[in-house]
């Protein structure tokens, strides 16, 4: 395996981020966008990255092999005082790097950042048949808290999504 570098995304990563998201969209049916379905303009991605930098409860981390983004994780914190201690979590890893502990390493770093940001809760949704992701989330201390029925539609099939949460004050 190449030497992997983990770091916070920078606005200069926007074009590579778009390319990466379109690649992983082709590799998995478990992401919000499908093959080449991430059609967000570069300037909008730059603004999203900058907004993450500017917020005290958000972060986007990337993993790089050389110049290529091979994984991405994001904590998207809620604005406003009453929900500021919560963030939504998302993660993706290039298929060539599955089962190499990249996801585990990236999640460990995200959780460390969440603690430094004084977050109390991290939440996510995962397609109910994505057993590998569910196993990883459980391993990282996430608990099932509910189900969204018929939440996901891929390949002409509706699937449930499991709602999960990690409480950082436990």
Buried (B, 14 or more C-beta within 10 A) or exposed (E): EEEBEBEBBBBEBBEBBBEBBBBBBEBBBBBEBBEEEBEBEEEEBBBBBBEBBEBEBBBBBBBBBEEBBBBBBBBBBBEEEEEBBBBBBBBBBBEEBEEBEBBEBBBEBBBEBBEEBEBBBBBBBBBBBBEEBBEBBEEBBBEEEEEEEEBBEEEEEEBBBBBBBBBBEE
